[in-house]
Amino acid sequence: MHIEQMHAGHWPQVAAIYSEGISTGQATFETSVPEWEEWDAEHVSGLRFVAIAENGRVAGWSAMSPVSDRCTYAGVGEVSVYVAPEFAGQGVGQRLLEQLISESERAGFWTLQAGIFPENMASLKLHEKCGFRVVGIREKPGKLNGEWKDVIFLERRSSVTGID
């Protein structure tokens, strides 16, 4: 398996993995997969990756979104990591998140954040393993399928960039 930059040609497989995550009700407040152009515009170019399995299939993906357009938050990004169910538990998510962390630091990001539903234990463990810490719980910030959901808020502060 290898990690490479995501491009538009990966989108059909990336979108399918995203759709699988949406269908679990444990990954996001989103209820449908956007078109590539919309998704592309909302994510940081150069900070999106796919894990390609030996059979050429996309096994998972990671990407970063800016948290704000205010200049003071220029080095703060929100991460997303999704793994196809058949590749779960094989270290794909960790490799993708580690790549995203490394490349985001090279790009000058000093703080990464993630919002994870409490029932998504695999994602919580993955982020903590990669240096994220829980900084709080957002109590019922939104509804999913008519039900209020809490979100555990995690962040990772770089020890490489933004330390002066």
Buried (B, 14 or more C-beta within 10 A) or exposed (E): BEBEEBEEEBBEBBBBBBEBBBEEBBBBBEEEBEEBEEBBEEBBEEBBBBBBBEEEBBBBBBBBBBBEEEEEEBBBBBBBBBBBEEBEEBEBBBBBBBBBBEBBBEBEBBBBBBBBBEBBEBBBEBBEEBBBEEEEEEEEEEEBEEEEBBBBBBBBEBEEBBEE
